[in-house]
Amino acid sequence: MPRASRSNKPALIPAVGLDVVEISRIRDFAERNPRFLTRIFSYDEIRYCRGKKLQWQHFAVRFAAKEAVWKALGRDGLSLKSIEIRRDRLGRPSVAIEGRAEPGIAISLSHGTNTAMAVALASSELS
């Protein structure tokens, strides 16, 4: 088990979340269940994805990112909608929870033709 350093600063414990999604499953589910998008994604996420030529890849990778963050945080009671995937001014993804930026969570997104995946790395202090 990690220990606090000699400077009495708490040790950081990394937590990793990973999720892989088939893009067609997200598209098919959204087409069968019209409220799916508004139940899972914020207004800004929906607007962003709908503005892309390959919108289903963007929805799927954000869904995977939300799942990865949820897994990394291990938070019961945290809904997928309360996790928002944003982009900074340089286009890098970032995470907000319940509208507040979460600088302690790093996220990486990737998608191809058929699958989308995301990895989240969250750090928490061990005192």
Backbone as CSV, one residue per row, in Angstrom:
resi,resn,N_x,N_y,N_z,CA_x,CA_y,CA_z,C_x,C_y,C_z
1,MET,0.844,-1.164,0.000,0.000,0.000,0.000,0.897,1.238,0.000
2,PRO,0.571,2.231,-0.872,1.388,3.439,-0.921,1.351,4.176,0.412
3,ARG,2.470,4.778,0.741,2.567,5.546,1.973,2.768,7.007,1.641
4,ALA,2.463,7.849,2.601,2.715,9.278,2.423,4.223,9.482,2.316
5,SER,4.610,10.466,1.540,6.035,10.753,1.384,6.588,11.346,2.678
6,ARG,7.904,11.475,2.739,8.547,12.020,3.939,8.192,13.474,4.173
7,SER,7.707,14.148,3.156,7.321,15.549,3.330,5.916,15.665,3.922
8,ASN,5.351,14.538,4.321,4.017,14.473,4.908,2.909,14.872,3.942
9,LYS,3.209,14.859,2.656,2.166,15.063,1.664,1.472,13.726,1.448
10,PRO,0.170,13.750,1.260,-0.527,12.490,1.046,-0.091,11.848,-0.277
11,ALA,-0.085,10.527,-0.303,0.247,9.798,-1.531,-0.965,9.829,-2.458
12,LEU,-0.705,9.859,-3.748,-1.786,9.815,-4.724,-1.988,8.382,-5.182
13,ILE,-3.217,7.964,-5.193,-3.575,6.621,-5.629,-4.284,6.758,-6.978
14,PRO,-3.728,6.252,-8.054,-4.424,6.350,-9.333,-5.516,5.288,-9.441
15,ALA,-6.615,5.660,-10.067,-7.705,4.732,-10.363,-7.963,4.828,-11.853
16,VAL,-8.086,3.692,-12.511,-8.248,3.658,-13.957,-9.612,3.100,-14.313
17,GLY,-10.233,3.709,-15.302,-11.472,3.208,-15.872,-11.287,3.094,-17.373
18,LEU,-11.806,2.035,-17.949,-11.694,1.790,-19.388,-13.035,1.315,-19.897
19,ASP,-13.436,1.787,-21.067,-14.670,1.299,-21.671,-14.529,1.299,-23.181
20,VAL,-15.090,0.264,-23.796,-15.113,0.110,-25.256,-16.569,-0.085,-25.658
21,VAL,-16.991,0.644,-26.686,-18.382,0.625,-27.124,-18.446,0.376,-28.627
22,GLU,-19.412,-0.436,-29.042,-19.681,-0.587,-30.472,-20.537,0.609,-30.896
23,ILE,-20.084,1.323,-31.886,-20.769,2.539,-32.327,-22.188,2.228,-32.787
24,SER,-22.367,1.118,-33.476,-23.698,0.764,-33.984,-24.694,0.537,-32.845
25,ARG,-24.235,0.049,-31.713,-25.149,-0.174,-30.576,-25.677,1.150,-30.038
26,ILE,-24.833,2.152,-29.964,-25.271,3.462,-29.496,-26.253,4.065,-30.497
27,ARG,-25.921,3.994,-31.774,-26.812,4.527,-32.816,-28.163,3.808,-32.797
28,ASP,-28.124,2.481,-32.776,-29.367,1.705,-32.795,-30.216,1.975,-31.556
29,PHE,-29.579,2.050,-30.410,-30.321,2.305,-29.183,-30.965,3.683,-29.212
30,ALA,-30.230,4.686,-29.676,-30.758,6.046,-29.755,-31.910,6.135,-30.754
31,GLU,-31.815,5.396,-31.837,-32.884,5.421,-32.841,-34.143,4.717,-32.331
32,ARG,-33.976,3.687,-31.509,-35.129,2.959,-30.945,-35.725,3.684,-29.735
33,ASN,-34.909,4.431,-29.014,-35.331,5.105,-27.784,-35.011,6.589,-27.892
34,PRO,-35.950,7.380,-28.395,-35.667,8.798,-28.660,-35.164,9.589,-27.449
35,ARG,-35.533,9.209,-26.232,-35.093,9.963,-25.046,-33.704,9.548,-24.563
36,PHE,-33.123,8.541,-25.164,-31.808,8.050,-24.733,-30.771,9.173,-24.683
37,LEU,-30.680,9.949,-25.746,-29.654,10.990,-25.817,-29.817,12.013,-24.696
38,THR,-31.042,12.459,-24.440,-31.250,13.478,-23.411,-31.128,12.901,-22.001
39,ARG,-31.254,11.609,-21.859,-31.067,10.974,-20.543,-29.599,10.807,-20.181
40,ILE,-28.739,10.699,-21.192,-27.320,10.391,-20.976,-26.423,11.607,-21.178
41,PHE,-26.732,12.429,-22.176,-25.838,13.509,-22.590,-26.391,14.878,-22.229
42,SER,-25.476,15.809,-21.959,-25.868,17.192,-21.705,-26.266,17.864,-23.021
43,TYR,-26.911,18.997,-22.889,-27.283,19.780,-24.061,-26.051,20.093,-24.921
44,ASP,-24.962,20.519,-24.273,-23.741,20.865,-25.012,-23.132,19.650,-25.701
45,GLU,-23.170,18.486,-25.062,-22.644,17.271,-25.694,-23.470,16.903,-26.922
46,ILE,-24.784,16.983,-26.800,-25.659,16.661,-27.932,-25.413,17.634,-29.078
47,ARG,-25.339,18.922,-28.761,-25.086,19.930,-29.799,-23.750,19.672,-30.501
48,TYR,-22.717,19.368,-29.721,-21.404,19.103,-30.297,-21.455,17.890,-31.242
49,CYS,-22.007,16.789,-30.760,-22.034,15.560,-31.561,-22.897,15.714,-32.808
50,ARG,-24.047,16.341,-32.669,-24.941,16.546,-33.820,-24.284,17.422,-34.886
51,GLY,-23.357,18.263,-34.495,-22.659,19.128,-35.438,-21.540,18.443,-36.201
52,LYS,-21.268,17.191,-35.894,-20.194,16.447,-36.557,-20.743,15.590,-37.689
53,LYS,-19.947,15.423,-38.705,-20.344,14.588,-39.847,-20.587,13.146,-39.395
54,LEU,-19.754,12.641,-38.536,-19.875,11.267,-38.035,-20.369,11.312,-36.582
55,GLN,-21.586,11.803,-36.418,-22.102,12.064,-35.083,-22.122,10.832,-34.189
56,TRP,-22.370,9.647,-34.716,-22.490,8.463,-33.853,-21.152,8.058,-33.258
57,GLN,-20.059,8.291,-33.969,-18.746,8.040,-33.376,-18.529,8.957,-32.173
58,HIS,-18.955,10.195,-32.284,-18.774,11.170,-31.202,-19.678,10.869,-30.015
59,PHE,-20.915,10.473,-30.287,-21.787,10.051,-29.180,-21.209,8.816,-28.491
60,ALA,-20.767,7.850,-29.283,-20.251,6.599,-28.710,-18.998,6.825,-27.874
61,VAL,-18.088,7.664,-28.349,-16.852,7.879,-27.590,-17.149,8.645,-26.301
62,ARG,-18.131,9.520,-26.326,-18.509,10.216,-25.085,-19.210,9.268,-24.120
63,PHE,-19.999,8.354,-24.647,-20.622,7.348,-23.787,-19.532,6.499,-23.125
64,ALA,-18.567,6.053,-23.919,-17.449,5.269,-23.368,-16.686,6.078,-22.327
65,ALA,-16.497,7.363,-22.569,-15.772,8.216,-21.618,-16.528,8.334,-20.300
66,LYS,-17.841,8.514,-20.380,-18.646,8.597,-19.164,-18.538,7.307,-18.360
67,GLU,-18.615,6.170,-19.044,-18.479,4.877,-18.373,-17.089,4.730,-17.751
68,ALA,-16.056,5.144,-18.478,-14.689,5.038,-17.963,-14.506,5.904,-16.721
69,VAL,-15.038,7.114,-16.744,-14.948,7.995,-15.576,-15.698,7.371,-14.405
70,TRP,-16.897,6.880,-14.670,-17.696,6.255,-13.613,-16.935,5.088,-12.989
71,LYS,-16.294,4.267,-13.820,-15.520,3.130,-13.313,-14.312,3.594,-12.504
72,ALA,-13.631,4.621,-12.991,-12.442,5.109,-12.273,-12.815,5.686,-10.914
73,LEU,-13.949,6.363,-10.853,-14.364,6.984,-9.598,-15.046,5.993,-8.667
74,GLY,-15.628,4.945,-9.255,-16.300,3.947,-8.442,-17.401,4.535,-7.590
75,ARG,-18.125,5.475,-8.118,-19.138,6.184,-7.341,-20.531,5.625,-7.600
76,ASP,-21.088,5.009,-6.607,-22.498,4.646,-6.677,-23.307,5.923,-6.591
77,GLY,-24.406,5.964,-7.283,-25.260,7.148,-7.241,-24.851,8.245,-8.201
78,LEU,-23.738,8.093,-8.881,-23.297,9.073,-9.872,-23.895,8.666,-11.217
79,SER,-24.739,9.519,-11.783,-25.368,9.184,-13.059,-24.447,9.523,-14.227
80,LEU,-24.678,8.858,-15.344,-23.885,9.161,-16.536,-24.139,10.585,-17.012
81,LYS,-25.359,11.072,-16.855,-25.657,12.435,-17.302,-24.906,13.472,-16.469
82,SER,-24.620,13.159,-15.194,-23.907,14.126,-14.356,-22.425,14.220,-14.731
83,ILE,-21.943,13.275,-15.539,-20.566,13.307,-16.054,-20.621,13.920,-17.447
84,GLU,-19.898,15.000,-17.644,-19.903,15.671,-18.945,-18.495,15.673,-19.525
85,ILE,-18.414,15.329,-20.794,-17.130,15.347,-21.502,-17.085,16.649,-22.301
86,ARG,-16.108,17.458,-21.973,-15.940,18.766,-22.609,-14.655,18.785,-23.421
87,ARG,-14.471,19.858,-24.159,-13.228,20.082,-24.901,-12.696,21.449,-24.498
88,ASP,-11.375,21.498,-24.280,-10.797,22.805,-23.963,-10.559,23.575,-25.260
89,ARG,-9.993,24.759,-25.147,-9.828,25.606,-26.334,-8.885,24.996,-27.370
90,LEU,-8.059,24.033,-26.953,-7.160,23.345,-27.890,-7.762,22.043,-28.419
91,GLY,-8.972,21.725,-27.990,-9.643,20.517,-28.463,-9.410,19.277,-27.610
92,ARG,-8.660,19.424,-26.509,-8.401,18.277,-25.631,-9.630,17.974,-24.785
93,PRO,-9.944,16.690,-24.591,-11.108,16.360,-23.761,-10.819,16.589,-22.288
94,SER,-11.866,16.963,-21.584,-11.781,17.125,-20.141,-13.098,16.666,-19.538
95,VAL,-13.123,16.573,-18.217,-14.290,16.038,-17.523,-14.858,17.080,-16.573
96,ALA,-16.178,17.141,-16.549,-16.894,17.932,-15.547,-17.919,17.012,-14.902
97,ILE,-18.113,17.183,-13.613,-19.128,16.408,-12.896,-20.080,17.400,-12.257
98,GLU,-21.355,17.214,-12.593,-22.407,18.111,-12.114,-22.051,19.567,-12.381
99,GLY,-21.510,19.823,-13.583,-21.210,21.170,-14.025,-19.885,21.745,-13.575
100,ARG,-19.147,21.027,-12.741,-17.872,21.546,-12.240,-16.713,20.779,-12.851
101,ALA,-15.730,21.506,-13.357,-14.538,20.883,-13.952,-13.849,19.997,-12.915
102,GLU,-13.360,18.871,-13.369,-12.650,17.916,-12.510,-11.209,17.791,-12.995
103,PRO,-10.304,18.665,-12.517,-8.919,18.620,-12.998,-8.167,17.365,-12.558
104,GLY,-8.673,16.636,-11.595,-8.009,15.419,-11.116,-8.319,14.191,-11.941
105,ILE,-9.026,14.372,-13.060,-9.353,13.244,-13.933,-8.785,13.524,-15.319
106,ALA,-7.914,12.640,-15.776,-7.386,12.724,-17.146,-8.174,11.733,-17.994
107,ILE,-8.462,12.124,-19.216,-9.266,11.270,-20.092,-8.653,11.228,-21.483
108,SER,-8.707,10.050,-22.087,-8.250,9.885,-23.462,-9.350,9.173,-24.240
109,LEU,-9.667,9.704,-25.429,-10.743,9.178,-26.262,-10.190,8.719,-27.597
110,SER,-10.806,7.670,-28.139,-10.417,7.217,-29.474,-11.606,6.512,-30.110
111,HIS,-11.766,6.697,-31.422,-12.803,5.955,-32.126,-12.344,5.653,-33.536
112,GLY,-12.868,4.544,-34.034,-12.609,4.125,-35.400,-13.937,4.023,-36.125
113,THR,-14.010,3.138,-37.087,-15.226,2.957,-37.854,-16.299,2.226,-37.058
114,ASN,-15.907,1.232,-36.262,-16.873,0.377,-35.576,-16.896,0.498,-34.061
115,THR,-15.805,0.931,-33.471,-15.735,0.984,-32.010,-15.213,2.331,-31.529
116,ALA,-15.569,2.610,-30.288,-15.078,3.810,-29.609,-14.592,3.367,-28.241
117,MET,-13.542,4.004,-27.757,-13.041,3.645,-26.437,-12.554,4.879,-25.703
118,ALA,-12.515,4.739,-24.381,-12.017,5.833,-23.548,-11.323,5.235,-22.319
119,VAL,-10.315,5.959,-21.870,-9.607,5.605,-20.649,-9.639,6.845,-19.757
120,ALA,-9.970,6.625,-18.491,-9.973,7.710,-17.509,-9.006,7.355,-16.404
121,LEU,-8.230,8.326,-15.999,-7.297,8.161,-14.885,-7.652,9.223,-13.848
122,ALA,-8.068,8.761,-12.692,-8.437,9.663,-11.600,-7.457,9.464,-10.477
123,SER,-7.095,10.539,-9.821,-6.201,10.419,-8.676,-6.945,10.822,-7.424
124,SER,-6.677,10.096,-6.366,-7.251,10.458,-5.071,-6.150,10.386,-4.049
125,GLU,-6.312,11.124,-2.992,-5.280,11.181,-1.968,-5.486,10.095,-0.923
126,LEU,-4.390,9.542,-0.487,-4.380,8.599,0.626,-3.657,9.304,1.764
127,SER,-4.370,9.567,2.834,-3.736,10.289,3.929,-3.347,9.359,5.045
